[in-house]
Amino acid sequence: MIATLDGTLEYSDHNSVIVKVNGIGFKVYSSRYTLDQFGDTGSSISMFIHFHLRTDNVSLYGFSSKEELTLFEDLISVSGIGPKVALALLSSLNPKQLVLAITSSSVEVIVQVPGIGKKVANRLIVELKGKLEKEWGEEAIPLDPENAEAVAALTSLGYSLREASKAISAIQSSSALKLEEKIRLALQQLGTK
């Protein structure tokens, strides 16, 4: 079984890379979050690997951190969640944002991921909430529902989940801020980029 790959980045597209290791090119599917961590073609990379074996397919899924690999494996352990859906989740939200969405029971954030409906989002929350709280400790402290609503509002305006989550997290947290004020401040944050 392959657990890690260290090699040269030969090729990269929107959901995979080819890593050349001792003359052999391995195609590795990955999240947008991990792909954004890598440099240009020809650079050295290191990945943690999930070896996925089915009767009709053998695939490698790689991640820049052990935490993201573990989260991917947690996601595919949920009934009805396969590797492609897990990658869609990890491509729309970074690992910490996804863990926070699940532990906060933020269905409205999770359903913003293409291909994820309320039924699947609720299943993720029911099956993973407790497990992720144990695995991630303090990093999994749930967001207030207002932050989830603000992220959902920004994504409905056309911002990606990643952009919306980043903008909301950049705002000074204050219980005195109303939802509309958080959205206004986040839009200002997004407008300065």
PyMOL commands that set and color helices and strands:
alter all, ss='L'
color gray80, all
select helices_A, chain A and resi 32-35+66-76+83-92+95-103+107-110+118-140+145-156+161-170+179-191
alter helices_A, ss='H'
color red, helices_A
select strands_A, chain A and resi 4-12+16-21+24-29+44-54+57-63
alter strands_A, ss='S'
color yellow, strands_A
deselect
rebuild
show_as cartoon
